[in-house]
């Protein structure tokens, strides 16, 4: 195994257009990251606290503030919007297409930004948070779908992982902008960070007007000529090139085979191997949230300040820089190590860090040494998350599902992510803060996140299949033939779906219902028979010539 990720010798055409397209679409992650990251700093801004306070006084500094329940509402309403947005992404992506779906989603997002920018009281600000969340939810489900359907299989993990890199960059930009405006004594302190989001949305819409639709969407819609033109653009090959024709034929044959097994209704996708994959995707996205990463990025500024660290804003910027830089190793290792080893590595590393943070923060919460250890191990924890569970969760869910149900399943798995995101955002102030009715866990909350990280390790071992280097169609074959996740590393694809459709057509008249393994065996018997027949004809010809 070499050090570099190299294009396979048998991969025809150029991968550059598809890589550039995938990287640009990942830019939508900046909207996601910036919008979720900016709120933590805004909640801590003195002017915003004074403007939006309804009479509550912060027990820590004695200044006007929003109450814990109002803070939960403001932060969690974005996640509630994203949950419904993610569920709505499936019909939008299947009806309008992946490309047009992203354009419309940005329009919804901008409505939320307008409301938040104009707000001077909690009700309008909360309404803006919900609509912005609706747009982010739509975008967050469609982007991995678009990337997975356009990227070459040998570098698909790195391309889809760039979506998480863009999220981390958005979080970092949010922290920097919040830090720059926090001391302003006017509405610009919070309106500037909110309004900056218009720029990200405009850039994305302009780009999507130029980029192609995914070939797999056109195949799903029965528009084969448009699929050929789109793939031609992505691979830089003529539409009549043999490699391009073969790739399209395999995608089409796989889709026809999957459709022959049943429809793609919401009832059907919870059954059989698709149901198993859907459960895996939902648990993966839920556990990504339960690692506790958004506790740091939603409430990190307030938590560090309440823990006695003098400049919570500065620490938040530092943790965001670590988050961005640590994502790069994950983009390389996801194609070198694979999905399973990287997720296991990350889960164990996060578990150790979370427990160290919890033990030190609980044993000696007021000392400078303890605060330094807390910050250091928060950064190490972020490294483990950003290089593993951050990008790889999106990579795996983008690869799991067949074309007929990919949009529906991805929307549900993404909605699972946002549902847990909302629950954590809503519950955290009550878990961490002091006061009547609150748990006042403080640093002890890291025991909770650490335990979930340990669960992540067992989950990865038992349910995550290794999909490195497989086409999206070969992932279907993997699940059809391999019953145990820990056996997936030894899987090698052998099925051609074009041949599968030919064999199914020849046996359909007999009324037999064959599994994929049965069809492959039938194909092997036919090839053997043809080989024997050819040898017989060759022998007769040789005897005649003698």
Rosetta blueprint (number, residue, H / E / L):
1 X L
2 X L
3 X L
4 X L
5 X L
6 X L
7 X L
8 X L
9 X L
10 X L
11 X L
12 X L
13 X L
14 X L
15 X L
16 X H
17 X H
18 X H
19 X H
20 X H
21 X H
22 X H
23 X H
24 X H
25 X H
26 X L
27 X L
28 X H
29 X H
30 X H
31 X H
32 X H
33 X H
34 X H
35 X H
36 X H
37 X H
38 X H
39 X H
40 X H
41 X H
42 X H
43 X H
44 X L
45 X L
46 X H
47 X H
48 X H
49 X H
50 X H
51 X H
52 X H
53 X L
54 X L
55 X L
56 X L
57 X E
58 X L
59 X L
60 X L
61 X L
62 X L
63 X L
64 X E
65 X L
66 X L
67 X L
68 X H
69 X H
70 X H
71 X H
72 X H
73 X H
74 X H
75 X H
76 X H
77 X H
78 X H
79 X H
80 X H
81 X H
82 X H
83 X H
84 X H
85 X H
86 X H
87 X H
88 X H
89 X H
90 X H
91 X H
92 X H
93 X H
94 X H
95 X H
96 X L
97 X L
98 X H
99 X H
100 X H
101 X H
102 X H
103 X H
104 X H
105 X H
106 X H
107 X H
108 X H
109 X H
110 X H
111 X H
112 X H
113 X H
114 X H
115 X H
116 X H
117 X H
118 X H
119 X L
120 X L
121 X L
122 X H
123 X H
124 X H
125 X H
126 X H
127 X H
128 X H
129 X H
130 X H
131 X H
132 X H
133 X H
134 X H
135 X H
136 X H
137 X H
138 X H
139 X H
140 X H
141 X H
142 X H
143 X H
144 X H
145 X H
146 X H
147 X H
148 X H
149 X H
150 X H
151 X L
152 X L
153 X L
154 X L
155 X L
156 X H
157 X H
158 X H
159 X H
160 X H
161 X H
162 X H
163 X H
164 X H
165 X H
166 X H
167 X H
168 X H
169 X H
170 X H
171 X H
172 X H
173 X H
174 X H
175 X H
176 X H
177 X H
178 X H
179 X H
180 X H
181 X H
182 X L
183 X L
184 X L
185 X L
186 X L
187 X L
188 X H
189 X H
190 X H
191 X H
192 X H
193 X H
194 X H
195 X H
196 X L
197 X H
198 X H
199 X H
200 X H
201 X H
202 X H
203 X H
204 X H
205 X H
206 X H
207 X H
208 X H
209 X H
210 X H
211 X L
212 X L
213 X L
214 X L
215 X H
216 X H
217 X H
218 X H
219 X H
220 X H
221 X L
222 X L
223 X L
224 X H
225 X H
226 X H
227 X H
228 X H
229 X H
230 X H
231 X H
232 X H
233 X H
234 X H
235 X H
236 X L
237 X L
238 X L
239 X L
240 X L
241 X L
242 X H
243 X H
244 X H
245 X H
246 X H
247 X H
248 X H
249 X H
250 X H
251 X H
252 X H
253 X H
254 X H
255 X H
256 X H
257 X H
258 X H
259 X H
260 X H
261 X H
262 X L
263 X L
264 X L
265 X L
266 X L
267 X L
268 X H
269 X H
270 X H
271 X L
272 X H
273 X H
274 X H
275 X H
276 X H
277 X H
278 X H
279 X H
280 X H
281 X H
282 X H
283 X H
284 X H
285 X H
286 X H
287 X H
288 X H
289 X H
290 X H
291 X L
292 X L
293 X H
294 X H
295 X H
296 X H
297 X H
298 X H
299 X H
300 X H
301 X H
302 X H
303 X H
304 X H
305 X H
306 X H
307 X L
308 X L
309 X L
310 X L
311 X L
312 X H
313 X H
314 X H
315 X H
316 X H
317 X H
318 X H
319 X H
320 X H
321 X H
322 X H
323 X H
324 X H
325 X H
326 X H
327 X H
328 X H
329 X H
330 X H
331 X H
332 X H
333 X H
334 X H
335 X H
336 X H
337 X L
338 X L
339 X H
340 X H
341 X H
342 X H
343 X H
344 X H
345 X H
346 X H
347 X H
348 X H
349 X H
350 X H
351 X H
352 X H
353 X H
354 X H
355 X H
356 X H
357 X H
358 X H
359 X H
360 X H
361 X H
362 X H
363 X H
364 X L
365 X L
366 X L
367 X L
368 X H
369 X H
370 X H
371 X H
372 X H
373 X H
374 X H
375 X H
376 X H
377 X H
378 X H
379 X H
380 X H
381 X H
382 X H
383 X H
384 X H
385 X H
386 X H
387 X H
388 X H
389 X H
390 X H
391 X H
392 X H
393 X H
394 X H
395 X H
396 X H
397 X H
398 X H
399 X H
400 X L
401 X L
402 X L
403 X H
404 X H
405 X H
406 X H
407 X H
408 X H
409 X H
410 X H
411 X H
412 X H
413 X H
414 X H
415 X H
416 X H
417 X H
418 X H
419 X H
420 X H
421 X H
422 X H
423 X H
424 X H
425 X H
426 X H
427 X H
428 X H
429 X H
430 X H
431 X H
432 X H
433 X L
434 X L
435 X L
436 X L
437 X L
438 X L
439 X L
440 X L
441 X L
442 X H
443 X H
444 X H
445 X H
446 X H
447 X H
448 X H
449 X H
450 X H
451 X H
452 X H
453 X H
454 X H
455 X H
456 X H
457 X H
458 X H
459 X H
460 X H
461 X H
462 X H
463 X H
464 X L
465 X L
466 X L
467 X L
468 X L
469 X L
470 X L
471 X L
472 X H
473 X H
474 X H
475 X H
476 X H
477 X H
478 X H
479 X H
480 X H
481 X H
482 X L
483 X L
484 X L
485 X H
486 X H
487 X H
488 X H
489 X H
490 X H
491 X L
492 X L
493 X L
494 X L
495 X L
496 X L
497 X H
498 X H
499 X H
500 X H
501 X H
502 X H
503 X H
504 X H
505 X H
506 X H
507 X H
508 X H
509 X H
510 X H
511 X L
512 X L
513 X L
514 X L
515 X L
516 X H
517 X H
518 X H
519 X H
520 X H
521 X H
522 X H
523 X H
524 X H
525 X H
526 X H
527 X H
528 X H
529 X H
530 X H
531 X H
532 X H
533 X H
534 X H
535 X H
536 X H
537 X H
538 X H
539 X H
540 X H
541 X H
542 X H
543 X H
544 X H
545 X H
546 X L
